[in-house]
Amino acid sequence: MHVKEIYGNNICVSQKPLNLLIGEIEMEIEALTRKVTPKEKRKERVESVVEGLRFGQRITDFQFDQLYPPLARRLSSTHWTPVEVAIRAAELLADSPKSRVLDVGSGCGKFCTVAALTRCGQFIGVEQRPNLVEIAQGISEELAVTNVSFVHGNMADLDWSFFDSFYMFNPFYENQIKSIQIDNIVPLSPDRFYRNVDIVRSKLRLARPGTKVVTYHGFGGEFPAGYHRLKREAIASGFLELWIKKTGRDDFDKLQETKISQ
């Protein structure tokens, strides 16, 4: 026995037996009504984010932030780098598998994780809050990202000579604004803000020629002598800036040729 199928305003006779059509319909109903367990839903979210970022599809902050626990999710709009910013910053910083990028104040690791899924090179985040480092490590492991790592500690104690590039999303700003402070784990104060900015300036001053720095909303201070801004791009809620420490005159002239309108 055969049945009629309707396509728009057209009616045609299906060549499928009735029992086969009924079986297909039952399978579709089962798929639509199937209860997805939290574990299965989590797996689907992880796969969607990983595949999307690796293959250049648009992943929203809402999609990515769903991977975080509720507390970290609530902090995202203020403290974590937006996905589109992380992707663009990674493009500017990591141009080879040998690139080593340090994220100063990495929080839950959003920049490093997104960057590592979209670019070659090694991305390392340093963060003082152990609970945020634990979240960052857990997410990167769950997403099976191999070119990322996180260090619990103070950026002042790291040897910055190991890195050729740095990323900063105004990492010390919560020292100045009480309303955006994450918690009381780390002592915060205006004095600490200025001390941290001075430490960054000192570290950058000692960096070797050719060092690249990308900031989003700045880092709180002025770059030391020898750094030149090559790019300034409006993105998300602020500006992304690329700074490079001056090399020899010929090398710097070549870099200037790639400069875009500021």
C-alpha positions as a Markdown table, in Angstrom:
| # | Residue | x | y | z |
|---|---|---|---|---|
| 1 | Met | 0.0 | 0.0 | 0.0 |
| 2 | His | 1.3 | 3.5 | -0.9 |
| 3 | Val | 0.2 | 6.9 | 0.5 |
| 4 | Lys | 0.0 | 10.4 | -0.8 |
| 5 | Glu | 2.6 | 13.0 | 0.3 |
| 6 | Ile | 1.9 | 16.8 | 0.1 |
| 7 | Tyr | 4.7 | 19.2 | -1.0 |
| 8 | Gly | 3.4 | 22.8 | -0.8 |
| 9 | Asn | 0.4 | 22.8 | -3.1 |
| 10 | Asn | 1.4 | 19.6 | -4.9 |
| 11 | Ile | 0.2 | 16.2 | -4.0 |
| 12 | Cys | 2.1 | 13.1 | -5.3 |
| 13 | Val | 2.1 | 9.4 | -4.6 |
| 14 | Ser | 4.9 | 8.2 | -2.4 |
| 15 | Gln | 6.7 | 5.1 | -3.6 |
| 16 | Lys | 7.5 | 4.1 | 0.0 |
| 17 | Pro | 5.4 | 1.5 | 1.7 |
| 18 | Leu | 3.1 | 2.7 | 4.5 |
| 19 | Asn | 4.9 | 0.8 | 7.2 |
| 20 | Leu | 8.2 | 2.3 | 6.2 |
| 21 | Leu | 6.8 | 5.8 | 6.3 |
| 22 | Ile | 5.3 | 5.2 | 9.7 |
| 23 | Gly | 8.7 | 3.9 | 11.0 |
| 24 | Glu | 10.4 | 7.1 | 9.8 |
| 25 | Ile | 7.8 | 9.3 | 11.4 |
| 26 | Glu | 8.2 | 7.4 | 14.7 |
| 27 | Met | 11.9 | 7.9 | 14.6 |
| 28 | Glu | 11.6 | 11.6 | 14.0 |
| 29 | Ile | 9.1 | 11.9 | 16.8 |
| 30 | Glu | 11.5 | 10.1 | 19.1 |
| 31 | Ala | 14.3 | 12.4 | 18.2 |
| 32 | Leu | 12.3 | 15.5 | 18.8 |
| 33 | Thr | 11.0 | 14.2 | 22.2 |
| 34 | Arg | 14.2 | 12.5 | 23.4 |
| 35 | Lys | 15.2 | 13.8 | 26.8 |
| 36 | Val | 18.8 | 15.0 | 26.7 |
| 37 | Thr | 20.8 | 14.4 | 29.8 |
| 38 | Pro | 22.9 | 17.2 | 31.3 |
| 39 | Lys | 26.0 | 15.2 | 30.4 |
| 40 | Glu | 24.9 | 14.9 | 26.8 |
| 41 | Lys | 23.9 | 18.5 | 26.6 |
| 42 | Arg | 27.3 | 19.5 | 28.0 |
| 43 | Lys | 29.1 | 17.3 | 25.4 |
| 44 | Glu | 27.1 | 18.9 | 22.6 |
| 45 | Arg | 28.0 | 22.4 | 23.8 |
| 46 | Val | 31.7 | 21.6 | 24.0 |
| 47 | Glu | 31.8 | 20.0 | 20.5 |
| 48 | Ser | 29.9 | 23.0 | 19.1 |
| 49 | Val | 32.4 | 25.5 | 20.6 |
| 50 | Val | 35.5 | 23.6 | 19.6 |
| 51 | Glu | 34.3 | 22.9 | 16.0 |
| 52 | Gly | 33.0 | 26.4 | 15.6 |
| 53 | Leu | 36.3 | 28.1 | 16.6 |
| 54 | Arg | 38.5 | 25.7 | 14.8 |
| 55 | Phe | 36.6 | 26.1 | 11.5 |
| 56 | Gly | 36.1 | 29.8 | 11.7 |
| 57 | Gln | 32.4 | 29.8 | 12.5 |
| 58 | Arg | 30.9 | 32.5 | 14.7 |
| 59 | Ile | 30.8 | 31.6 | 18.3 |
| 60 | Thr | 29.0 | 34.1 | 20.6 |
| 61 | Asp | 30.1 | 35.0 | 24.1 |
| 62 | Phe | 26.8 | 33.5 | 25.3 |
| 63 | Gln | 27.7 | 30.2 | 23.7 |
| 64 | Phe | 31.2 | 30.1 | 25.1 |
| 65 | Asp | 30.3 | 31.4 | 28.6 |
| 66 | Gln | 27.8 | 28.5 | 29.0 |
| 67 | Leu | 30.8 | 26.3 | 29.6 |
| 68 | Tyr | 31.7 | 28.2 | 32.8 |
| 69 | Pro | 30.1 | 27.7 | 36.2 |
| 70 | Pro | 27.5 | 30.4 | 37.1 |
| 71 | Leu | 29.9 | 32.7 | 39.1 |
| 72 | Ala | 32.4 | 32.9 | 36.3 |
| 73 | Arg | 29.6 | 33.3 | 33.7 |
| 74 | Arg | 28.3 | 36.4 | 35.6 |
| 75 | Leu | 31.7 | 38.0 | 35.6 |
| 76 | Ser | 32.3 | 37.5 | 31.9 |
| 77 | Ser | 30.8 | 40.8 | 30.5 |
| 78 | Thr | 33.1 | 42.8 | 32.7 |
| 79 | His | 36.2 | 40.8 | 33.2 |
| 80 | Trp | 36.7 | 38.3 | 30.4 |
| 81 | Thr | 37.8 | 39.0 | 26.9 |
| 82 | Pro | 35.0 | 38.8 | 24.3 |
| 83 | Val | 35.4 | 36.0 | 21.8 |
| 84 | Glu | 35.7 | 38.2 | 18.8 |
| 85 | Val | 38.4 | 40.3 | 20.6 |
| 86 | Ala | 40.3 | 37.1 | 21.6 |
| 87 | Ile | 40.3 | 35.9 | 18.0 |
| 88 | Arg | 41.6 | 39.1 | 16.6 |
| 89 | Ala | 44.2 | 39.6 | 19.3 |
| 90 | Ala | 45.5 | 36.1 | 18.7 |
| 91 | Glu | 45.9 | 36.9 | 14.9 |
| 92 | Leu | 48.0 | 39.9 | 15.8 |
| 93 | Leu | 50.2 | 38.1 | 18.3 |
| 94 | Ala | 50.7 | 34.5 | 17.2 |
| 95 | Asp | 52.2 | 34.2 | 13.7 |
| 96 | Ser | 54.0 | 30.9 | 14.1 |
| 97 | Pro | 54.0 | 27.7 | 16.1 |
| 98 | Lys | 57.0 | 29.0 | 18.0 |
| 99 | Ser | 55.1 | 32.1 | 19.3 |
| 100 | Arg | 54.8 | 32.3 | 23.1 |
| 101 | Val | 52.1 | 34.6 | 24.3 |
| 102 | Leu | 51.5 | 35.6 | 28.0 |
| 103 | Asp | 48.1 | 36.8 | 29.1 |
| 104 | Val | 48.6 | 39.0 | 32.1 |
| 105 | Gly | 45.7 | 38.4 | 34.5 |
| 106 | Ser | 44.1 | 35.5 | 32.6 |
| 107 | Gly | 41.1 | 35.0 | 34.9 |
| 108 | Cys | 39.1 | 32.0 | 33.8 |
| 109 | Gly | 41.3 | 31.6 | 30.7 |
| 110 | Lys | 38.9 | 32.8 | 28.1 |
| 111 | Phe | 41.4 | 34.7 | 26.0 |
| 112 | Cys | 44.0 | 31.9 | 26.1 |
| 113 | Thr | 41.5 | 29.1 | 25.3 |
| 114 | Val | 39.8 | 30.9 | 22.4 |
| 115 | Ala | 43.2 | 32.0 | 21.0 |
| 116 | Ala | 44.6 | 28.5 | 21.3 |
| 117 | Leu | 41.7 | 27.0 | 19.4 |
| 118 | Thr | 42.1 | 29.5 | 16.5 |
| 119 | Arg | 45.8 | 30.0 | 16.2 |
| 120 | Cys | 49.1 | 28.2 | 16.4 |
| 121 | Gly | 51.7 | 29.1 | 19.1 |
| 122 | Gln | 51.6 | 28.6 | 22.8 |
| 123 | Phe | 49.3 | 30.7 | 25.0 |
| 124 | Ile | 50.1 | 30.9 | 28.7 |
| 125 | Gly | 47.9 | 32.7 | 31.3 |
| 126 | Val | 49.1 | 33.9 | 34.7 |
| 127 | Glu | 46.4 | 34.5 | 37.4 |
| 128 | Gln | 46.6 | 35.1 | 41.1 |
| 129 | Arg | 43.2 | 33.6 | 42.1 |
| 130 | Pro | 43.6 | 29.8 | 42.4 |
| 131 | Asn | 39.9 | 29.2 | 41.9 |
| 132 | Leu | 40.0 | 31.0 | 38.5 |
| 133 | Val | 43.1 | 29.0 | 37.5 |
| 134 | Glu | 41.3 | 25.8 | 38.3 |
| 135 | Ile | 38.4 | 26.8 | 36.1 |
| 136 | Ala | 40.7 | 27.7 | 33.3 |
| 137 | Gln | 42.6 | 24.5 | 33.5 |
| 138 | Gly | 39.3 | 22.5 | 33.6 |
| 139 | Ile | 37.8 | 24.1 | 30.6 |
| 140 | Ser | 40.9 | 23.8 | 28.5 |
| 141 | Glu | 41.2 | 20.1 | 29.3 |
| 142 | Glu | 37.6 | 19.6 | 28.6 |
| 143 | Leu | 38.0 | 21.2 | 25.2 |
| 144 | Ala | 41.2 | 19.2 | 24.6 |
| 145 | Val | 43.2 | 22.3 | 23.9 |
| 146 | Thr | 46.9 | 21.3 | 23.9 |
| 147 | Asn | 48.7 | 24.6 | 23.2 |
| 148 | Val | 47.5 | 26.4 | 26.3 |
| 149 | Ser | 48.5 | 26.4 | 30.0 |
| 150 | Phe | 47.8 | 28.4 | 33.1 |
| 151 | Val | 50.1 | 29.5 | 36.0 |
| 152 | His | 48.9 | 30.4 | 39.5 |
| 153 | Gly | 51.0 | 33.3 | 40.7 |
| 154 | Asn | 51.9 | 36.9 | 40.4 |
| 155 | Met | 53.0 | 38.2 | 37.0 |
| 156 | Ala | 55.8 | 40.1 | 38.7 |
| 157 | Asp | 57.5 | 36.8 | 39.6 |
| 158 | Leu | 57.5 | 35.5 | 36.1 |
| 159 | Asp | 60.5 | 35.7 | 33.8 |
| 160 | Trp | 59.0 | 37.6 | 30.9 |
| 161 | Ser | 62.1 | 37.0 | 28.7 |
| 162 | Phe | 60.5 | 33.5 | 27.9 |
| 163 | Phe | 57.8 | 35.2 | 25.9 |
| 164 | Asp | 57.8 | 37.1 | 22.7 |
| 165 | Ser | 54.3 | 38.5 | 22.9 |
| 166 | Phe | 51.9 | 39.8 | 25.6 |
| 167 | Tyr | 48.2 | 40.4 | 25.9 |
| 168 | Met | 46.5 | 42.6 | 28.5 |
| 169 | Phe | 42.8 | 43.4 | 29.0 |
| 170 | Asn | 43.3 | 46.3 | 31.5 |
| 171 | Pro | 44.2 | 43.7 | 34.1 |
| 172 | Phe | 44.6 | 45.9 | 37.2 |
| 173 | Tyr | 41.5 | 48.1 | 36.8 |
| 174 | Glu | 39.5 | 46.4 | 39.6 |
| 175 | Asn | 42.0 | 48.0 | 42.0 |
| 176 | Gln | 40.4 | 51.3 | 41.3 |
| 177 | Ile | 36.7 | 50.5 | 41.1 |
| 178 | Lys | 35.2 | 48.7 | 44.0 |
| 179 | Ser | 31.9 | 47.8 | 42.2 |
| 180 | Ile | 33.7 | 45.5 | 39.8 |
| 181 | Gln | 36.0 | 43.8 | 42.3 |
| 182 | Ile | 35.7 | 40.0 | 41.9 |
| 183 | Asp | 36.3 | 39.0 | 45.5 |
| 184 | Asn | 38.6 | 39.5 | 48.5 |
| 185 | Ile | 41.1 | 36.8 | 47.7 |
| 186 | Val | 43.6 | 39.3 | 46.3 |
| 187 | Pro | 44.3 | 42.5 | 48.2 |
| 188 | Leu | 43.1 | 45.5 | 46.0 |
| 189 | Ser | 43.9 | 49.2 | 46.3 |
| 190 | Pro | 44.7 | 52.2 | 44.1 |
| 191 | Asp | 48.4 | 51.9 | 45.3 |
| 192 | Arg | 48.5 | 48.4 | 44.1 |
| 193 | Phe | 47.2 | 49.5 | 40.7 |
| 194 | Tyr | 50.0 | 51.9 | 40.2 |
| 195 | Arg | 52.6 | 49.4 | 41.5 |
| 196 | Asn | 51.4 | 46.8 | 39.0 |
| 197 | Val | 51.4 | 49.2 | 36.1 |
| 198 | Asp | 55.0 | 50.2 | 37.0 |
| 199 | Ile | 56.0 | 46.5 | 37.1 |
| 200 | Val | 54.6 | 46.0 | 33.6 |
| 201 | Arg | 56.4 | 49.0 | 32.3 |
| 202 | Ser | 59.7 | 47.7 | 33.8 |
| 203 | Lys | 59.1 | 44.2 | 32.3 |
| 204 | Leu | 58.4 | 45.7 | 28.9 |
| 205 | Arg | 61.4 | 47.9 | 29.1 |
| 206 | Leu | 63.6 | 44.9 | 29.4 |
| 207 | Ala | 61.9 | 42.9 | 26.6 |
| 208 | Arg | 63.9 | 42.2 | 23.5 |
| 209 | Pro | 63.4 | 44.2 | 20.3 |
| 210 | Gly | 60.5 | 42.8 | 18.2 |
| 211 | Thr | 58.4 | 42.1 | 21.3 |
| 212 | Lys | 54.6 | 42.5 | 20.5 |
| 213 | Val | 52.0 | 43.7 | 22.9 |
| 214 | Val | 48.2 | 43.8 | 22.3 |
| 215 | Thr | 46.0 | 45.6 | 24.7 |
| 216 | Tyr | 42.2 | 45.8 | 25.0 |
| 217 | His | 41.1 | 48.9 | 26.9 |
| 218 | Gly | 44.8 | 49.5 | 27.6 |
| 219 | Phe | 46.8 | 48.3 | 30.6 |
| 220 | Gly | 46.6 | 51.3 | 32.8 |
| 221 | Gly | 49.7 | 53.2 | 31.8 |
| 222 | Glu | 51.9 | 54.4 | 29.0 |
| 223 | Phe | 54.3 | 52.2 | 27.1 |
| 224 | Pro | 58.0 | 52.7 | 27.8 |
| 225 | Ala | 60.3 | 54.4 | 25.3 |
| 226 | Gly | 61.0 | 52.3 | 22.2 |
| 227 | Tyr | 57.5 | 50.9 | 21.7 |
| 228 | His | 55.5 | 52.0 | 18.7 |
| 229 | Arg | 51.8 | 51.6 | 18.1 |
| 230 | Leu | 51.2 | 49.9 | 14.7 |
| 231 | Lys | 47.4 | 49.3 | 14.9 |
| 232 | Arg | 44.4 | 50.6 | 16.7 |
| 233 | Glu | 41.1 | 48.9 | 15.9 |
| 234 | Ala | 37.6 | 49.6 | 17.2 |
| 235 | Ile | 36.1 | 46.3 | 18.4 |
| 236 | Ala | 33.4 | 45.3 | 20.8 |
| 237 | Ser | 33.3 | 47.9 | 23.6 |
| 238 | Gly | 36.8 | 49.4 | 23.1 |
| 239 | Phe | 39.9 | 49.5 | 21.1 |
| 240 | Leu | 42.4 | 46.8 | 20.3 |
| 241 | Glu | 46.0 | 48.1 | 20.0 |
| 242 | Leu | 49.1 | 46.4 | 18.7 |
| 243 | Trp | 52.4 | 47.8 | 20.0 |
| 244 | Ile | 55.9 | 46.6 | 18.9 |
| 245 | Lys | 59.2 | 47.3 | 20.5 |
| 246 | Lys | 61.5 | 49.0 | 18.0 |
| 247 | Thr | 64.1 | 46.8 | 16.4 |
| 248 | Gly | 66.8 | 48.0 | 14.0 |
| 249 | Arg | 65.8 | 50.9 | 11.7 |
| 250 | Asp | 65.4 | 48.7 | 8.6 |
| 251 | Asp | 63.2 | 46.2 | 10.5 |
| 252 | Phe | 61.1 | 48.9 | 12.0 |
| 253 | Asp | 60.5 | 50.5 | 8.5 |
| 254 | Lys | 59.3 | 47.1 | 7.3 |
| 255 | Leu | 56.9 | 46.9 | 10.2 |
| 256 | Gln | 55.6 | 50.4 | 9.5 |
| 257 | Glu | 54.7 | 49.3 | 5.9 |
| 258 | Thr | 52.0 | 47.0 | 7.5 |
| 259 | Lys | 50.5 | 49.7 | 9.6 |
| 260 | Ile | 46.8 | 50.4 | 9.1 |
| 261 | Ser | 45.0 | 53.6 | 9.7 |
| 262 | Gln | 44.8 | 54.5 | 13.3 |
